């Protein structure tokens, strides 16, 4: 006996949960890339010193990463993962 065909498209809730999970996995990668960005701001021939604007940038970025992770957290916590594990 043949198994019934699975629908071609996923339901909205599992699809959004998966995309949110993917975004949460990529958040540290984007965070590290943005933290390294001030190293590229060096002028040619100048010594690299940590300026106050760099420190402010680091703390603002750090705070934004924490806020984004906190916004992702409720969506990652909710829902059944049983239907996601079968795929």
C-alpha positions in Angstrom: 0.0 0.0 0.0 1.4 3.4 -1.0 1.9 6.1 1.6 -0.2 9.2 0.9 1.7 12.0 -0.7 2.9 14.8 1.5 1.7 18.3 0.8 4.1 20.2 -1.4 4.1 23.2 0.9 4.6 23.3 4.6 2.1 24.9 7.0 2.9 28.4 8.0 3.7 27.8 11.7 6.4 25.1 11.2 7.9 27.0 8.2 8.2 30.2 10.3 9.6 28.2 13.3 12.3 26.7 11.0 13.2 30.1 9.5 13.4 31.6 13.0 15.6 28.8 14.1 17.8 29.4 11.1 18.0 33.1 11.9 19.0 32.3 15.5 21.8 30.0 14.2 23.1 32.8 12.0 23.0 35.5 14.6 26.4 34.7 16.1 28.0 34.6 12.7 26.6 38.1 11.8 27.5 39.3 15.3 31.2 38.2 14.9 31.3 39.8 11.4 30.0 43.1 12.8 32.4 43.0 15.7 35.3 42.5 13.3 34.2 45.4 11.1 36.0 48.1 13.1 39.3 46.4 12.3 38.7 47.3 8.6 38.3 51.0 9.5 42.1 51.4 9.8 43.6 54.2 7.7 46.6 53.2 5.6 49.8 53.8 7.4 48.2 54.6 10.7 48.7 52.7 13.9 45.6 50.9 15.2 44.3 52.2 18.5 41.0 51.5 20.1 39.1 54.8 20.1 36.1 55.8 22.1 33.8 55.5 19.1 35.0 51.9 18.6 34.1 51.1 22.3 30.7 52.7 21.9 30.2 50.7 18.7 31.0 47.4 20.5 28.6 48.1 23.4 25.8 49.2 21.1 26.2 46.2 18.9 26.4 43.9 21.9 23.2 45.4 23.3 21.5 45.0 19.9 22.6 41.3 19.6 21.1 40.7 23.1 17.8 42.3 22.2 17.6 40.4 18.9 18.3 37.1 20.7 15.7 38.0 23.3 13.2 38.6 20.5 14.0 35.3 19.0 13.7 33.3 22.2 9.9 33.1 22.6 9.5 31.8 19.1 12.1 29.2 19.6 10.6 28.0 22.8 7.0 27.5 21.5 5.5 24.9 19.3 5.7 21.2 18.8 9.1 20.0 17.5 7.7 16.5 16.8 6.5 17.4 13.3 9.8 19.1 12.6 11.9 16.1 13.5 10.2 13.7 11.1 11.3 15.7 8.0 
